[in-house]
Amino acid sequence: MDVTLTYYGKLVEVVGKSKEVLDVEAITIQELVIWLENEYPDLKKLSLKIAQNNTIGELEDEITSKNIDIFPPFSGG
């Protein structure tokens, strides 16, 4: 399944693009985070938030959406 990853905020600078498409087979959010950190080592310094279907997911959640949003750490109150 093709999954479109959309990066927000300073993540665009870190990865050098705002979107990319991956061809994945049944993976979890944790497996996606591991792939991202291997592909873009500077992401290891950040606490990423991964959302699908407009909801921030948990690491054990399976990726079921074709559109995944990846956010940098949130700040403020």
C-alpha positions as CSV (number, residue, x, y, z in Angstrom):
1,M,0.0,0.0,0.0
2,D,1.3,3.5,-0.8
3,V,1.3,5.8,2.2
4,T,1.9,9.5,1.9
5,L,3.9,11.0,4.8
6,T,3.4,14.7,5.4
7,Y,5.9,16.5,7.5
8,Y,5.1,19.7,9.5
9,G,7.1,22.5,11.1
10,K,10.8,22.1,11.5
11,L,10.6,18.5,10.3
12,V,10.4,19.8,6.7
13,E,13.9,21.3,7.3
14,V,15.2,18.1,8.9
15,V,14.0,15.7,6.2
16,G,14.4,18.2,3.3
17,K,10.8,17.8,2.0
18,S,7.2,18.3,3.0
19,K,5.9,15.0,1.7
20,E,7.0,11.6,0.5
21,V,5.3,8.3,-0.5
22,L,6.3,5.0,0.9
23,D,5.2,1.5,-0.2
24,V,4.6,-0.4,3.0
25,E,3.0,-3.6,4.1
26,A,1.2,-3.8,7.5
27,I,3.5,-1.8,9.8
28,T,3.0,-0.2,13.1
29,I,3.6,3.4,14.1
30,Q,6.7,2.2,16.0
31,E,8.1,0.5,12.9
32,L,7.5,3.7,10.9
33,V,9.3,5.8,13.6
34,I,12.3,3.3,13.5
35,W,12.4,3.6,9.6
36,L,12.2,7.4,9.9
37,E,15.1,7.6,12.4
38,N,17.2,5.3,10.3
39,E,16.5,7.3,7.1
40,Y,16.8,10.7,8.9
41,P,19.1,10.3,11.9
42,D,18.5,13.9,13.1
43,L,14.9,12.8,13.9
44,K,16.3,10.7,16.8
45,K,16.7,14.0,18.7
46,L,13.0,14.8,18.4
47,S,9.8,13.4,20.0
48,L,7.7,12.8,16.9
49,K,3.9,12.7,16.9
50,I,2.3,10.5,14.3
51,A,-1.3,10.9,13.2
52,Q,-3.6,9.0,11.0
53,N,-7.3,9.8,10.5
54,N,-6.8,13.1,12.4
55,T,-5.8,11.2,15.6
56,I,-2.4,11.0,17.2
57,G,-1.6,7.3,17.3
58,E,0.1,5.1,19.8
59,L,3.3,3.2,18.9
60,E,1.6,-0.2,18.7
61,D,-1.2,1.1,16.4
62,E,-1.1,-0.4,12.9
63,I,-0.9,2.0,10.0
64,T,-4.2,1.8,8.2
65,S,-4.5,5.2,6.6
66,K,-3.0,6.2,3.2
67,N,-2.2,9.6,4.7
68,I,0.1,9.9,7.7
69,D,0.9,13.3,9.4
70,I,4.2,13.6,11.2
71,F,4.5,16.5,13.7
72,P,7.5,17.9,15.6
73,P,7.2,18.1,19.4
74,F,4.4,20.4,20.5
75,S,5.1,23.4,22.7
76,G,3.0,26.0,24.5
77,G,0.0,25.7,26.6
